Amino acid sequence: MIDWLAEPFTFVFMQRALAASLLVGIVCSILGTFVVLRSMAFLGDALAHAILPGVAIAYLAGANLFVGALVAALVVAFGIGFVARGGAIREDTAIGILFTAALALGVLLISTAGTYATDLTHILFGNVLGVTTTDLRITAALSALVLVVVFALYKEFVLAAFDPVLAHTLGRRPEAMDGLMLVLLALTIVVSLQTVGVGLVAAMLVTPAATASLLTRRLPAMMAAAAVVGGLSSVAGLYLSYYLDVASGAAIVLVATAAFLAAFLFAPRRGLVWRRTTRQEPGM
């Protein structure tokens, strides 16, 4: 059993993949609690796909994909905030317009490359086994930045999310916190690019946090539970990808989904089976 557990990580590339997957699983899950509680899943998915033009330009120019993705994510994040802040266009409408335009531009740019199909697959679904030392350092730095900001401004984020009127009264500027949350989402999506790709990052932002929301109602406990689910899903997904020879990013997401289904059915007090069993007890 020990040999079975240790074998995948005798390879250096698997060690880098494990470190990157754990970082992505934890940072996505912690930030994802705000995404779930504020019903921002569509925004997370939109931002994930909107980085495609930056990735495409960086790829065609032979530059670092992380840099291209980061620039594109920040441009779209600020663009959504700018368009929605005017008041003439609702935020979800602004998201839909900029998301589809950026996605179309990204596909158009990638289609000019000769290896269109293969490269688009790697961008959409990640290639965690190809993480380099430089990629890992960038992932670690951006993950640390996101977590430091989240914990340093935790009270401000909570106040802006759940009582913006009080936040205005106290002079905390909740709109600034909303803008900063967009930036943190953009950074988190860039962090996840190599691991699960733009097509699956929304799942890592939403699924572990949704699982945790079925297990506890307290936000700090929810963030901790989400991080555990995200981290364990990343490790289990890597084992599956190694021994079954399947895509790592997809395996990680499916393990997280399995954890959500287990919580959805069996979570104490909130699970479907628990609620139906409790409902039947008085008549038994």
Order of alpha helices (4+ residues) and beta strands (2+ residues): alpha-alpha-alpha-alpha-alpha-alpha-alpha-alpha-alpha-alpha-alpha-alpha-alpha-alpha-alpha
